[in-house]
């Protein structure tokens, strides 16, 4: 299993509509990707490593898929539509990472 993480670095004064991102954008992504998106999670940054410090990321989403190939085949054809929706919720430029999930639920 892989996880594609889309991370929006915190920037003082930047615009990010968390409600839109959670309720509309990610539903769009899931609909377009179909069953290749096994599930996703959305996070809102609330603090940094030290008390009172801002978070490293304003928001992060993780999209789980069976493989890199499955993710790219489902996400790639819709990149223009997905990217076109970004200005509706933020002016932050995202960074992305694809990881192999080594442990999903630790004990």
N, C-alpha and C positions, 0 to 999 in steps of 0.2 A: 504494500500500500504506500502511496505517496501523499504528501500534503503540499499544496501550493499556498504559500503565505503571501498576502498582499498587505504591505505595511505602509502607513501614512505617517512619516516623521512629524513630530510635534514642531510647530513653528508659531512663535508668539504672534498673535493677531491674524492667523490664518482662519479661513472659514471652513467649518465641517459640520454638516447637518446629520447628526447621528441617527435621528429618527428616519430620515429619508434613506440613508444607507442601509439601515437594518430592515425597514419595512418595504422598501421599493427596489433599491438597487440589487441587493442580494437575492431577492425573489426573482428578479429579471435574470440574473446569472444562473440560478438554479433551473429556471424554466428553459433557458436556451441550452444549457448543458445536458439537460435531461438526466437519465439514469447514470451517466458517467460521473456526475457529482453525487457521490455516495451520501455525503452530508457536509455541512459547513458550520463554522462557528464565527461569531463576530465579537470583538472585544473593543472596549472603550478605555483608553489610557486614563488613569486617575492619579498617578504619582510616579516619581522617580525613585532611585535607590535610596536617597536621603530624604528625611522628612521635609516637606515644603518644596521639594524640587519638582519641576514638571516631568511628565512621562517622556520616555524616549520616543514613543509613538502615540499619536492622537487616536488612531484606530488601527486594528489589525483584523483581517479575516483569514481563515484557514479553510481551504477547499480540499476535501479528501477524495481521492480517486484510486482505482485499482493500479494504475501504472502511469508513467509519464506519457506514454503513447495514447492512452485512453483520455487523459486530461487534455493533451494538445489537440487531439481529434475532435473533442467536444467544445473546447474553448476557442481554439484558433479561428474557425469559420465565423465566429460571432464577435471577434475582437473589436471590430469597428463599432458595432452597436453597443457593446459593453463600455468601451472607451468613450463613446459619444454621450453616455449618461453621466459620466464623472463630473462635468461642470454643474450638474444639478445638485451636488452635495458638497463639493470641495474645490478649493484652488490649490491643494497640496499635490505635489507629484509623488506618486507611490513608488515603492521599491518592491521587488518580488523575489521570492526564493522558492525553489522546489526542493523538498527534502524527502528522504526515505524515512518512513515511520518505523523506528526500531522497537519502541514499546508504546502501546496505545493506552493501556491502563496498568499502571504499576501497582505493586502490592507492598 
